[in-house]
Amino acid sequence: MQVIKELTGGAGADYCFECVGLSAVSAEAFKSSRKGWGKTIVLGVDGHMAPISIPPSEIMRGRSVVGSLLGGIKPKDDIPMLAQKYLDKVTGSTNLIRELGVCKFGVTRSADSFFEKQELELDAFITHQMGFDEINRAFELLTQGKSLRCILWMDGARQSNGA
């Protein structure tokens, strides 16, 4: 905290990110933020779910604390839209999810602008594919750090769809 105060001439940082997952570090990040408009973004998860100790008077002075689950997306709206964008890219079809009636959603600006800037490259994260009967092996690979993501195919679906 002292280093941040020195680097900012005593004012504090406009944005502070806590990534460790300790409530004490979250409180320090908050104290390191600028009075008046400093924002602390908590990314780490405290396994013990300990509360963050922040004096209410500091919040009244304009500082804020926010969490960022899943990078700040809105899962109900954005995940179906991201899935659709990926399917459109892979299959070349459009509106597959909507045509199948699997889910209904509205495109949000945050997720939509993501695709205007870059492609969502998911294939590189898929390191294994196996049948559902090998689910225990898939979890072993994941816990051993040998797999990023594994696709489990149900009832021979992989063979039947040509993947």
C-alpha positions as YAML, in Angstrom:
chain: A
units: angstrom
residues:
- id: 1
  name: MET
  ca: [0.00, 0.00, 0.00]
- id: 2
  name: GLN
  ca: [2.81, 2.39, 0.85]
- id: 3
  name: VAL
  ca: [4.48, 1.88, -2.54]
- id: 4
  name: ILE
  ca: [1.24, 2.71, -4.35]
- id: 5
  name: LYS
  ca: [0.79, 5.85, -2.26]
- id: 6
  name: GLU
  ca: [4.37, 6.90, -3.09]
- id: 7
  name: LEU
  ca: [3.92, 6.20, -6.81]
- id: 8
  name: THR
  ca: [0.72, 8.25, -6.92]
- id: 9
  name: GLY
  ca: [1.94, 11.17, -4.82]
- id: 10
  name: GLY
  ca: [-0.22, 10.04, -1.91]
- id: 11
  name: ALA
  ca: [-3.45, 10.08, -3.93]
- id: 12
  name: GLY
  ca: [-3.89, 6.34, -4.44]
- id: 13
  name: ALA
  ca: [-4.63, 4.36, -7.59]
- id: 14
  name: ASP
  ca: [-7.74, 4.90, -9.69]
- id: 15
  name: TYR
  ca: [-8.15, 1.11, -10.04]
- id: 16
  name: CYS
  ca: [-6.87, -1.63, -7.74]
- id: 17
  name: PHE
  ca: [-7.19, -5.33, -8.60]
- id: 18
  name: GLU
  ca: [-7.13, -8.05, -5.97]
- id: 19
  name: CYS
  ca: [-6.30, -11.42, -7.56]
- id: 20
  name: VAL
  ca: [-4.94, -13.47, -4.65]
- id: 21
  name: GLY
  ca: [-8.17, -14.39, -2.90]
- id: 22
  name: LEU
  ca: [-7.42, -13.09, 0.58]
- id: 23
  name: SER
  ca: [-9.80, -10.72, 2.31]
- id: 24
  name: ALA
  ca: [-6.87, -8.91, 3.97]
- id: 25
  name: VAL
  ca: [-5.38, -8.21, 0.53]
- id: 26
  name: SER
  ca: [-8.78, -6.97, -0.69]
- id: 27
  name: ALA
  ca: [-8.88, -4.52, 2.22]
- id: 28
  name: GLU
  ca: [-5.32, -3.35, 1.41]
- id: 29
  name: ALA
  ca: [-6.26, -2.90, -2.25]
- id: 30
  name: PHE
  ca: [-9.23, -0.80, -1.16]
- id: 31
  name: LYS
  ca: [-7.04, 1.34, 1.10]
- id: 32
  name: SER
  ca: [-4.67, 1.82, -1.86]
- id: 33
  name: SER
  ca: [-7.42, 3.25, -4.06]
- id: 34
  name: ARG
  ca: [-7.90, 6.97, -4.65]
- id: 35
  name: LYS
  ca: [-10.29, 8.80, -2.36]
- id: 36
  name: GLY
  ca: [-13.25, 10.18, -4.26]
- id: 37
  name: TRP
  ca: [-13.41, 7.73, -7.16]
- id: 38
  name: GLY
  ca: [-11.02, 4.80, -6.58]
- id: 39
  name: LYS
  ca: [-12.40, 1.43, -7.60]
- id: 40
  name: THR
  ca: [-11.25, -1.91, -6.21]
- id: 41
  name: ILE
  ca: [-12.03, -4.97, -8.32]
- id: 42
  name: VAL
  ca: [-11.96, -8.28, -6.44]
- id: 43
  name: LEU
  ca: [-11.05, -11.19, -8.71]
- id: 44
  name: GLY
  ca: [-9.66, -13.71, -6.22]
- id: 45
  name: VAL
  ca: [-11.92, -15.95, -4.17]
- id: 46
  name: ASP
  ca: [-11.31, -16.39, -0.46]
- id: 47
  name: GLY
  ca: [-11.74, -20.10, 0.19]
- id: 48
  name: HIS
  ca: [-12.79, -19.40, 3.76]
- id: 49
  name: MET
  ca: [-15.31, -16.75, 2.67]
- id: 50
  name: ALA
  ca: [-13.89, -14.28, 5.21]
- id: 51
  name: PRO
  ca: [-15.51, -10.83, 5.14]
- id: 52
  name: ILE
  ca: [-13.61, -7.82, 3.86]
- id: 53
  name: SER
  ca: [-13.11, -5.17, 6.51]
- id: 54
  name: ILE
  ca: [-13.79, -1.73, 5.02]
- id: 55
  name: PRO
  ca: [-14.80, 1.31, 7.07]
- id: 56
  name: PRO
  ca: [-18.18, 2.63, 5.85]
- id: 57
  name: SER
  ca: [-16.89, 6.19, 5.97]
- id: 58
  name: GLU
  ca: [-14.41, 5.33, 3.20]
- id: 59
  name: ILE
  ca: [-17.22, 4.15, 0.92]
- id: 60
  name: MET
  ca: [-19.11, 7.35, 1.65]
- id: 61
  name: ARG
  ca: [-16.11, 9.27, 0.29]
- id: 62
  name: GLY
  ca: [-16.64, 7.78, -3.17]
- id: 63
  name: ARG
  ca: [-14.51, 4.66, -3.22]
- id: 64
  name: SER
  ca: [-16.12, 1.46, -4.43]
- id: 65
  name: VAL
  ca: [-15.55, -2.29, -4.39]
- id: 66
  name: VAL
  ca: [-16.88, -4.61, -7.08]
- id: 67
  name: GLY
  ca: [-16.48, -8.27, -7.86]
- id: 68
  name: SER
  ca: [-15.84, -9.70, -11.28]
- id: 69
  name: LEU
  ca: [-17.36, -13.13, -11.74]
- id: 70
  name: LEU
  ca: [-16.62, -14.65, -15.16]
- id: 71
  name: GLY
  ca: [-14.94, -11.45, -16.29]
- id: 72
  name: GLY
  ca: [-18.01, -9.33, -15.69]
- id: 73
  name: ILE
  ca: [-20.25, -10.94, -18.29]
- id: 74
  name: LYS
  ca: [-23.95, -11.52, -17.72]
- id: 75
  name: PRO
  ca: [-24.13, -15.33, -17.92]
- id: 76
  name: LYS
  ca: [-27.86, -15.56, -18.70]
- id: 77
  name: ASP
  ca: [-27.50, -13.30, -21.74]
- id: 78
  name: ASP
  ca: [-23.87, -13.47, -22.78]
- id: 79
  name: ILE
  ca: [-23.05, -17.20, -22.58]
- id: 80
  name: PRO
  ca: [-25.81, -18.23, -25.03]
- id: 81
  name: MET
  ca: [-24.74, -15.41, -27.34]
- id: 82
  name: LEU
  ca: [-21.08, -16.43, -27.12]
- id: 83
  name: ALA
  ca: [-22.04, -20.05, -27.77]
- id: 84
  name: GLN
  ca: [-24.04, -18.98, -30.82]
- id: 85
  name: LYS
  ca: [-21.13, -16.92, -32.17]
- id: 86
  name: TYR
  ca: [-18.83, -19.92, -31.74]
- id: 87
  name: LEU
  ca: [-21.29, -22.30, -33.42]
- id: 88
  name: ASP
  ca: [-21.74, -19.85, -36.29]
- id: 89
  name: LYS
  ca: [-17.99, -19.78, -36.75]
- id: 90
  name: VAL
  ca: [-17.54, -23.56, -36.56]
- id: 91
  name: THR
  ca: [-20.58, -24.70, -38.53]
- id: 92
  name: GLY
  ca: [-21.06, -21.71, -40.81]
- id: 93
  name: SER
  ca: [-24.74, -21.64, -39.86]
- id: 94
  name: THR
  ca: [-26.55, -18.81, -38.15]
- id: 95
  name: ASN
  ca: [-29.03, -18.73, -35.30]
- id: 96
  name: LEU
  ca: [-28.62, -22.46, -34.60]
- id: 97
  name: ILE
  ca: [-29.39, -22.10, -30.91]
- id: 98
  name: ARG
  ca: [-32.42, -19.90, -31.58]
- id: 99
  name: GLU
  ca: [-33.69, -22.22, -34.33]
- id: 100
  name: LEU
  ca: [-33.48, -25.20, -32.01]
- id: 101
  name: GLY
  ca: [-35.34, -23.26, -29.32]
- id: 102
  name: VAL
  ca: [-32.70, -24.16, -26.73]
- id: 103
  name: CYS
  ca: [-32.64, -20.69, -25.24]
- id: 104
  name: LYS
  ca: [-33.76, -17.16, -25.88]
- id: 105
  name: PHE
  ca: [-31.53, -14.19, -25.28]
- id: 106
  name: GLY
  ca: [-30.79, -10.62, -26.16]
- id: 107
  name: VAL
  ca: [-27.40, -9.51, -27.41]
- id: 108
  name: THR
  ca: [-25.65, -7.34, -24.87]
- id: 109
  name: ARG
  ca: [-23.27, -4.59, -25.83]
- id: 110
  name: SER
  ca: [-20.35, -5.93, -23.77]
- id: 111
  name: ALA
  ca: [-20.29, -9.41, -25.28]
- id: 112
  name: ASP
  ca: [-21.22, -8.23, -28.77]
- id: 113
  name: SER
  ca: [-18.38, -5.71, -28.80]
- id: 114
  name: PHE
  ca: [-16.03, -8.54, -27.83]
- id: 115
  name: PHE
  ca: [-16.64, -10.17, -31.19]
- id: 116
  name: GLU
  ca: [-16.24, -6.93, -33.08]
- id: 117
  name: LYS
  ca: [-12.67, -6.78, -31.77]
- id: 118
  name: GLN
  ca: [-11.54, -10.41, -31.88]
- id: 119
  name: GLU
  ca: [-12.56, -13.99, -32.45]
- id: 120
  name: LEU
  ca: [-13.35, -16.33, -29.61]
- id: 121
  name: GLU
  ca: [-10.77, -19.08, -30.02]
- id: 122
  name: LEU
  ca: [-12.00, -22.02, -27.96]
- id: 123
  name: ASP
  ca: [-10.52, -24.92, -29.89]
- id: 124
  name: ALA
  ca: [-7.04, -24.38, -28.45]
- id: 125
  name: PHE
  ca: [-8.41, -24.99, -24.95]
- id: 126
  name: ILE
  ca: [-9.87, -28.41, -25.80]
- id: 127
  name: THR
  ca: [-7.06, -30.83, -25.03]
- id: 128
  name: HIS
  ca: [-9.01, -34.10, -24.81]
- id: 129
  name: GLN
  ca: [-12.16, -35.71, -26.14]
- id: 130
  name: MET
  ca: [-13.58, -38.98, -24.85]
- id: 131
  name: GLY
  ca: [-16.78, -40.88, -24.28]
- id: 132
  name: PHE
  ca: [-18.92, -40.24, -21.23]
- id: 133
  name: ASP
  ca: [-17.92, -43.64, -19.87]
- id: 134
  name: GLU
  ca: [-14.42, -42.17, -19.33]
- id: 135
  name: ILE
  ca: [-15.63, -39.28, -17.15]
- id: 136
  name: ASN
  ca: [-13.47, -40.36, -14.19]
- id: 137
  name: ARG
  ca: [-10.36, -40.34, -16.39]
- id: 138
  name: ALA
  ca: [-11.33, -36.86, -17.64]
- id: 139
  name: PHE
  ca: [-11.47, -35.56, -14.05]
- id: 140
  name: GLU
  ca: [-8.13, -37.22, -13.25]
- id: 141
  name: LEU
  ca: [-6.49, -35.47, -16.22]
- id: 142
  name: LEU
  ca: [-8.00, -32.16, -15.12]
- id: 143
  name: THR
  ca: [-6.88, -32.45, -11.48]
- id: 144
  name: GLN
  ca: [-3.40, -33.58, -12.56]
- id: 145
  name: GLY
  ca: [-3.07, -30.50, -14.75]
- id: 146
  name: LYS
  ca: [-2.84, -32.59, -17.92]
- id: 147
  name: SER
  ca: [-6.07, -31.27, -19.44]
- id: 148
  name: LEU
  ca: [-7.43, -27.77, -19.91]
- id: 149
  name: ARG
  ca: [-10.88, -28.79, -21.13]
- id: 150
  name: CYS
  ca: [-12.24, -32.18, -22.08]
- id: 151
  name: ILE
  ca: [-15.30, -32.79, -24.23]
- id: 152
  name: LEU
  ca: [-17.34, -35.75, -23.07]
- id: 153
  name: TRP
  ca: [-19.37, -37.28, -25.88]
- id: 154
  name: MET
  ca: [-22.68, -38.87, -24.97]
- id: 155
  name: ASP
  ca: [-23.87, -42.19, -26.42]
- id: 156
  name: GLY
  ca: [-21.50, -42.21, -29.39]
- id: 157
  name: ALA
  ca: [-22.51, -38.69, -30.48]
- id: 158
  name: ARG
  ca: [-18.96, -38.00, -31.63]
- id: 159
  name: GLN
  ca: [-19.03, -40.88, -34.08]
- id: 160
  name: SER
  ca: [-22.51, -40.08, -35.36]
- id: 161
  name: ASN
  ca: [-21.86, -36.39, -36.07]
- id: 162
  name: GLY
  ca: [-18.52, -36.98, -37.77]
- id: 163
  name: ALA
  ca: [-16.44, -35.06, -35.24]
...
